Amino acid sequence: MTAEGFLEGRRLQLARGVLLQCIMGGYPAARFYGSDDGDLALVAEPTQIHRLPWSDDPRALAICDADELTGESSNLSTRGQLKKVIARYAERGLAPVVATELEFFVFAPNTDPTQPFRPPVGLDGRREDGQSAFSISSNNGLRPFFNEVYKCMAALGLPRDTFMHEMGVSQFEINLLHGDPLLLADQTFLFKHLLKEVALKHGLTVVCMAKPLAHTPGSSMHIHQSIVEIASGKNVFSDAHGEPTAMFRHFIGGQQAGMADFTALFAPNVNSYQRLCHPYASPNNACWSHDNRAAGLRIPASAAVARRVENRLPGADANPYLAIAASLAAGLHGIEHELEPTEAIQGEFEVPDNLSLPCTLHAALERLKRSQLARELFGQEFIEGYIASKTMELTSFFDEITPWERRVLAAQA
């Protein structure tokens, strides 16, 4: 909308169905978002209105809440769902604290989707071949791109902790500073948008798919979670002696209780499960462990004041609002019902059947359909609408025949 209209406070409205639009552009049946498909109001968050530093023309972006015209948050809004989870913590005098680690790939332009992604040509005239993990070298020629990324992050008020080259070919990771979950979700969303826009200016393509390359590690969005008392600011996961508390155990117990039901929320696309089929460092399980990256729930080595639970299941393709909401809601469920976790698992281990997770989008959606917990925490309207939209996407995927099938199966009897 025009700057004048925005500054005058003109209300911007949007059809409810847009919140369930699938990634191909279509919509599930109207019954999932109200048969009339009435309007929602987009209400700008005052602290998240940003001049876009990568745009040559004066342009701004405002993150908005999707509210019903009667004023309450829409049940279909993932940002609204996260706000409700945070409010439930506040009712108990608690405030969750989170941080996200986002991995992504930087590729050359890919004009033919039937061809694999390729890294850009570096300053030495070659394409990276996967030998640059954790390197500080500049031979990949991406320094101008990252310099602008850093400048744009500063302009948008996005504080960064660490940036690094990850294990994959032309794969990188950013760690955002811990803080309020809604703020971190906004920052993660803004950062992904920023990456893609700045990449286009530099003739590059940024990809946040969970698994864009075969034989290469996928991209995660690990979520680090702790809880503090609002009154004192103390981490309730550690007691006065620096030992783990009952609330810490119950939070883990809740995470374990919800991970299988919520897998479709953490891994929302067909490609998400390509990342999870190679279990080390992308664990498709609800085990928990102290500083073991093969566990779906990892307790990083830290001082007692920083004791936290890392949910390693979400991929870079996950909706940050929904993934954070689902993870925190599961933890709070454990606290409210005093759920005890299983024993911690260390070293190499076999995943028990009761801690294994769905390994395909179809299986994850079937589990979500049967989940009473999901409906209790997120509401019938949201869960049924989400399943309907994702089922359309899965059906679209099954409508295509892959190159593997033509290459391997065509000659079979």
HELIX and SHEET records of a PDB file:
HELIX    1   1 ALA A    3  LEU A    7  1                                   5    
HELIX    2   2 ARG A   16  LEU A   20  5                                   5    
HELIX    3   3 ALA A   30  PHE A   32  5                                   3    
HELIX    4   4 THR A   78  GLU A   91  1                                  14    
HELIX    5   5 ARG A  143  ALA A  155  1                                  13    
HELIX    6   6 PRO A  181  LYS A  201  1                                  21    
HELIX    7   7 ALA A  246  MET A  259  1                                  14    
HELIX    8   8 THR A  263  PHE A  266  1                                   4    
HELIX    9   9 SER A  272  LEU A  276  1                                   5    
HELIX   10  10 ALA A  304  ALA A  306  5                                   3    
HELIX   11  11 PRO A  320  GLU A  336  1                                  17    
HELIX   12  12 ASP A  353  LEU A  355  5                                   3    
HELIX   13  13 LEU A  361  LYS A  369  1                                   9    
HELIX   14  14 GLN A  372  PHE A  378  1                                   7    
HELIX   15  15 GLN A  380  PHE A  398  1                                  19    
HELIX   16  16 PRO A  403  LEU A  409  1                                   7    
SHEET    1   A 3 LEU A  12  ALA A  15  0                                        
SHEET    2   A 3 ASP A  39  ARG A  51 -1                                        
SHEET    3   A 3 ALA A  60  GLU A  68 -1                                        
SHEET    1   B 4 ARG A 160  HIS A 165  0                                        
SHEET    2   B 4 GLN A 171  LEU A 176 -1                                        
SHEET    3   B 4 LEU A  94  PHE A 107 -1                                        
SHEET    4   B 4 THR A 205  VAL A 207 -1                                        
SHEET    1   C 7 ARG A 160  HIS A 165  0                                        
SHEET    2   C 7 GLN A 171  LEU A 176 -1                                        
SHEET    3   C 7 LEU A  94  PHE A 107 -1                                        
SHEET    4   C 7 MET A 221  GLU A 229 -1                                        
SHEET    5   C 7 VAL A 309  ASN A 311 -1                                        
SHEET    6   C 7 LEU A 297  ILE A 299 -1                                        
SHEET    7   C 7 TRP A 288  HIS A 290  1                                        
END                                                                             
